């Protein structure tokens, strides 16, 4: 498994968690929606960069796309920590 595949798998795992968070934490629906929107916007930027890569085949575009994906994953991870605190505060 290459680094790109590992990053995409991690992203997909976190993306699936967002759907679970929506069901488990109805109180934070607006916050989860904002997270989803920001992730979608970042992934749109990544798609634009990948289009440039496909057009030119320059490695810098592929590196930039990987960096954007890492930023998206880190963004979701931060929210994941907040979600953990919300679950603990219920108890």
Rosetta blueprint (number, residue, H / E / L):
1 X L
2 X L
3 X H
4 X H
5 X H
6 X H
7 X H
8 X H
9 X H
10 X H
11 X H
12 X H
13 X H
14 X H
15 X H
16 X H
17 X H
18 X H
19 X H
20 X H
21 X H
22 X H
23 X H
24 X H
25 X L
26 X H
27 X H
28 X H
29 X H
30 X H
31 X H
32 X H
33 X H
34 X H
35 X H
36 X H
37 X H
38 X H
39 X H
40 X H
41 X H
42 X H
43 X H
44 X H
45 X H
46 X H
47 X H
48 X H
49 X H
50 X H
51 X H
52 X H
53 X H
54 X H
55 X H
56 X H
57 X L
58 X L
59 X H
60 X H
61 X H
62 X H
63 X H
64 X H
65 X H
66 X H
67 X H
68 X H
69 X H
70 X H
71 X H
72 X H
73 X H
74 X H
75 X H
76 X H
77 X H
78 X H
79 X H
80 X H
81 X H
82 X H
83 X H
84 X H
85 X H
86 X H
87 X H
88 X H
89 X H
90 X H
91 X L
